[in-house]
Amino acid sequence: MGSLEGRVAIVTGSSRGIGAAIAKGFADEGALVAVHGRDRSALESVVSTIQAAGGRAMPVIAELTSFDEIERAREQIEQALGPVDIVTANAGGSFTPPGPFEEISEEGWRASVDGNLTATFLTIKSFLPGMKARGRGNIITISSAAGRRAHPRSPVPYGAAKAGVELMTQHLAAQVGPSGIRANCIAPETILTERNQDRIPDEQKRSLLDAHPLKRLGTPEDVARSALFLASDASDWITGVVLDVSGGAVMVR
């Protein structure tokens, strides 16, 4: 315990699911956590859970496709908790269903790119100058197995945006390494978040198991443990990596 003691972290999209698990995991290890989202009641629930366990957290509301809103959120965090040491850009999602390429709407394409790639870019853009000035920092982005290989289950705009997150993270790692900053990416496969538990029929869950050599689907805590490793000094010589948290379903050669 205490591997992140005293460090300040923001986890975007942490009012539920993977983000909430990461925020709780960081707090359990001593980090001061900014819990981000747009649903105030959900944010307060995560913050209350962290505080009840003896941790320290604050809620932050911001639209991540607006740089001005992210900047205001950063200033709030710095005033309340201090300069941010760890940025976990988790917020995102799929805004179009799978389907034929030519039937993808322009609106769906732009929503997927903005909600995943642009939001991640703007989040990092806001917090990076302070990290450079201090000569230290840790950035973790969240991609998806959809960005690792083409699959009929994956909407094209979502997969393209997540692949962009991965390459952007590697470009970032190469640029900021000399400034003492690390940047890594996590690419989960099917994760049984609250939403997926309800959305995926039991029969489909059973069929998905066959695609995973470990014969189970992932949990938010599986991703949170990987994020904790990348956020901690245990991974101090690792940067520019895309870590597949996929139960073996994705094996990139």
C-alpha positions as CSV (number, residue, x, y, z in Angstrom):
1,M,0.0,0.0,0.0
2,G,1.0,3.6,-0.5
3,S,2.8,3.3,-3.9
4,L,1.2,6.6,-5.0
5,E,1.4,8.3,-1.6
6,G,0.9,12.1,-1.9
7,R,0.7,12.1,-5.7
8,V,-2.2,14.1,-7.4
9,A,-4.1,12.2,-10.1
10,I,-7.0,13.0,-12.4
11,V,-8.9,10.1,-14.0
12,T,-11.3,11.3,-16.7
13,G,-14.6,9.6,-17.1
14,S,-14.4,8.1,-13.6
15,S,-17.9,8.4,-12.4
16,R,-18.5,4.7,-13.2
17,G,-17.0,1.7,-14.8
18,I,-13.3,1.4,-15.6
19,G,-12.6,5.0,-14.6
20,A,-14.2,4.6,-11.2
21,A,-12.2,1.5,-10.6
22,I,-9.0,3.3,-11.5
23,A,-9.8,6.3,-9.3
24,K,-10.5,4.0,-6.3
25,G,-7.4,2.0,-6.9
26,F,-5.2,5.1,-7.1
27,A,-6.8,6.5,-3.9
28,D,-6.2,3.1,-2.1
29,E,-2.5,3.6,-2.9
30,G,-2.4,7.1,-1.3
31,A,-3.1,9.3,-4.4
32,L,-5.2,12.5,-4.1
33,V,-7.7,11.9,-6.9
34,A,-9.8,14.2,-9.0
35,V,-12.8,12.2,-10.1
36,H,-14.1,13.5,-13.4
37,G,-17.4,13.2,-15.2
38,R,-20.6,15.0,-16.1
39,D,-23.1,13.3,-13.8
40,R,-22.7,15.1,-10.4
41,S,-24.6,12.4,-8.4
42,A,-22.5,9.6,-9.9
43,L,-19.3,11.6,-9.2
44,E,-20.3,12.3,-5.6
45,S,-21.0,8.5,-5.1
46,V,-17.4,7.6,-6.2
47,V,-15.9,10.4,-4.1
48,S,-17.9,9.3,-1.1
49,T,-16.7,5.7,-1.5
50,I,-13.1,6.9,-1.7
51,Q,-13.5,9.1,1.4
52,A,-15.2,6.3,3.4
53,A,-12.2,4.1,2.8
54,G,-9.9,6.8,4.1
55,G,-8.8,8.4,0.8
56,R,-9.0,11.9,-0.5
57,A,-10.8,12.9,-3.6
58,M,-12.7,15.7,-5.2
59,P,-15.4,15.8,-8.0
60,V,-14.6,17.7,-11.3
61,I,-17.1,18.4,-14.0
62,A,-15.9,19.3,-17.5
63,E,-16.7,18.8,-21.1
64,L,-13.5,17.3,-22.5
65,T,-14.1,18.5,-26.1
66,S,-13.7,22.1,-24.7
67,F,-10.2,23.1,-23.9
68,D,-11.5,26.1,-21.9
69,E,-13.5,23.7,-19.6
70,I,-10.5,21.4,-19.1
71,E,-8.3,24.4,-18.2
72,R,-10.9,25.5,-15.6
73,A,-11.0,22.0,-14.2
74,R,-7.2,21.9,-14.0
75,E,-7.1,25.1,-12.1
76,Q,-9.7,23.8,-9.7
77,I,-7.7,20.6,-9.1
78,E,-4.4,22.5,-8.6
79,Q,-6.0,24.9,-6.1
80,A,-7.6,22.0,-4.1
81,L,-5.1,19.2,-4.3
82,G,-1.9,20.6,-5.9
83,P,-0.1,20.1,-9.3
84,V,-1.2,17.0,-11.1
85,D,1.4,14.2,-11.3
86,I,-0.7,11.5,-13.0
87,V,-3.2,12.0,-15.9
88,T,-5.3,9.1,-16.8
89,A,-7.3,9.9,-20.0
90,N,-10.0,7.3,-19.7
91,A,-13.1,9.1,-21.0
92,G,-14.5,8.0,-24.2
93,G,-17.0,5.6,-25.8
94,S,-18.6,4.3,-28.9
95,F,-21.1,6.7,-30.5
96,T,-22.1,4.6,-33.5
97,P,-23.2,1.0,-33.9
98,P,-21.2,-1.5,-36.0
99,G,-22.2,-1.5,-39.6
100,P,-21.1,-1.1,-43.3
101,F,-18.5,1.6,-43.9
102,E,-20.7,3.6,-46.3
103,E,-23.6,3.8,-43.8
104,I,-21.5,5.5,-41.2
105,S,-22.9,9.0,-40.6
106,E,-20.7,12.0,-40.6
107,E,-22.2,12.9,-37.2
108,G,-21.4,9.5,-35.8
109,W,-17.8,9.7,-37.1
110,R,-17.2,13.1,-35.7
111,A,-18.7,12.2,-32.3
112,S,-16.5,9.1,-32.0
113,V,-13.3,11.0,-33.0
114,D,-14.1,14.0,-30.8
115,G,-15.3,11.9,-27.8
116,N,-12.2,9.6,-27.9
117,L,-9.2,11.1,-29.7
118,T,-9.9,14.8,-29.4
119,A,-10.9,14.6,-25.7
120,T,-7.7,12.7,-24.9
121,F,-5.6,15.2,-26.9
122,L,-7.1,18.2,-25.2
123,T,-6.8,16.7,-21.7
124,I,-3.1,16.0,-22.2
125,K,-2.5,19.4,-23.8
126,S,-3.9,21.1,-20.7
127,F,-1.8,19.2,-18.1
128,L,1.4,18.7,-20.0
129,P,3.0,22.2,-19.7
130,G,2.9,21.9,-15.9
131,M,4.5,18.5,-16.0
132,K,7.3,19.8,-18.3
133,A,7.9,22.8,-16.0
134,R,8.3,20.4,-13.0
135,G,10.3,17.9,-14.9
136,R,8.1,14.9,-14.0
137,G,4.8,13.4,-14.8
138,N,2.9,10.2,-15.8
139,I,0.3,10.0,-18.6
140,I,-1.9,7.0,-19.1
141,T,-4.3,6.8,-22.0
142,I,-7.1,4.2,-22.5
143,S,-7.6,2.7,-25.9
144,S,-9.5,-0.5,-26.7
145,A,-9.0,-3.9,-28.4
146,A,-11.0,-2.2,-31.2
147,G,-8.0,-0.1,-31.9
148,R,-5.7,-3.1,-32.1
149,R,-7.4,-5.2,-34.8
150,A,-10.4,-5.1,-37.1
151,H,-13.4,-7.0,-35.9
152,P,-17.1,-7.1,-36.9
153,R,-18.1,-6.2,-33.4
154,S,-16.2,-3.0,-33.5
155,P,-17.7,0.2,-35.0
156,V,-15.2,1.6,-37.5
157,P,-15.1,5.2,-36.1
158,Y,-14.5,4.0,-32.6
159,G,-11.7,1.6,-33.7
160,A,-10.1,4.3,-35.8
161,A,-10.2,6.9,-32.9
162,K,-8.8,4.4,-30.4
163,A,-5.9,3.5,-32.8
164,G,-5.2,7.2,-33.0
165,V,-5.0,7.4,-29.2
166,E,-2.4,4.6,-29.3
167,L,-0.2,6.2,-31.9
168,M,-0.6,9.7,-30.3
169,T,0.5,8.2,-27.0
170,Q,3.7,6.8,-28.6
171,H,4.5,10.1,-30.3
172,L,4.0,11.8,-27.0
173,A,6.2,9.3,-25.1
174,A,9.0,10.0,-27.6
175,Q,8.7,13.8,-27.2
176,V,8.4,14.1,-23.5
177,G,10.7,11.4,-22.2
178,P,13.6,13.8,-22.0
179,S,11.4,16.0,-19.8
180,G,11.1,13.2,-17.2
181,I,7.5,12.3,-18.3
182,R,6.2,8.8,-19.2
183,A,3.3,8.1,-21.4
184,N,1.7,4.6,-21.8
185,C,-1.6,3.3,-23.1
186,I,-3.9,0.5,-22.0
187,A,-6.1,-1.4,-24.5
188,P,-8.8,-3.4,-22.8
189,E,-11.0,-6.0,-24.5
190,T,-14.6,-6.8,-23.3
191,I,-14.9,-5.5,-19.8
192,L,-17.9,-6.2,-17.6
193,T,-18.7,-2.7,-16.5
194,E,-22.1,-2.0,-15.1
195,R,-23.3,-1.0,-18.5
196,N,-22.0,-4.1,-20.3
197,Q,-23.4,-6.4,-17.6
198,D,-26.9,-5.1,-18.5
199,R,-26.3,-4.6,-22.2
200,I,-24.7,-7.9,-23.2
201,P,-27.1,-10.9,-23.2
202,D,-25.9,-13.9,-21.2
203,E,-25.8,-16.0,-24.3
204,Q,-23.4,-13.5,-26.0
205,K,-21.3,-13.3,-22.9
206,R,-20.8,-17.1,-23.0
207,S,-19.8,-16.9,-26.7
208,L,-17.4,-14.1,-26.0
209,L,-15.6,-16.3,-23.4
210,D,-14.4,-18.6,-26.3
211,A,-12.5,-15.7,-27.8
212,H,-10.4,-15.3,-24.6
213,P,-7.8,-17.9,-23.8
214,L,-8.2,-17.2,-20.1
215,K,-11.9,-18.1,-20.5
216,R,-13.4,-15.2,-18.6
217,L,-14.3,-11.6,-19.4
218,G,-12.5,-8.7,-17.9
219,T,-13.5,-6.6,-14.9
220,P,-12.9,-2.9,-14.3
221,E,-10.5,-3.9,-11.5
222,D,-8.4,-5.8,-14.1
223,V,-7.8,-2.6,-15.9
224,A,-7.4,-0.6,-12.7
225,R,-4.5,-2.9,-11.6
226,S,-2.8,-2.4,-14.9
227,A,-3.2,1.4,-14.6
228,L,-1.8,1.3,-11.1
229,F,1.3,-0.5,-12.3
230,L,1.9,2.1,-15.0
231,A,1.2,4.9,-12.6
232,S,3.7,3.6,-10.0
233,D,7.5,3.6,-9.8
234,A,7.4,-0.2,-10.5
235,S,7.1,0.7,-14.2
236,D,9.6,3.5,-14.0
237,W,11.5,2.4,-17.1
238,I,8.5,1.8,-19.3
239,T,7.2,4.3,-21.7
240,G,5.5,4.3,-25.1
241,V,3.9,0.9,-24.5
242,V,0.4,-0.2,-25.5
243,L,-0.6,-2.8,-22.9
244,D,-3.3,-5.3,-24.0
245,V,-5.5,-6.1,-21.1
246,S,-7.5,-8.6,-23.0
247,G,-7.4,-12.1,-21.4
248,G,-5.2,-13.1,-24.4
249,A,-7.9,-12.3,-27.0
250,V,-5.6,-9.8,-28.6
251,M,-2.1,-10.9,-29.5
252,V,-0.3,-8.4,-31.6
253,R,2.8,-9.8,-33.4
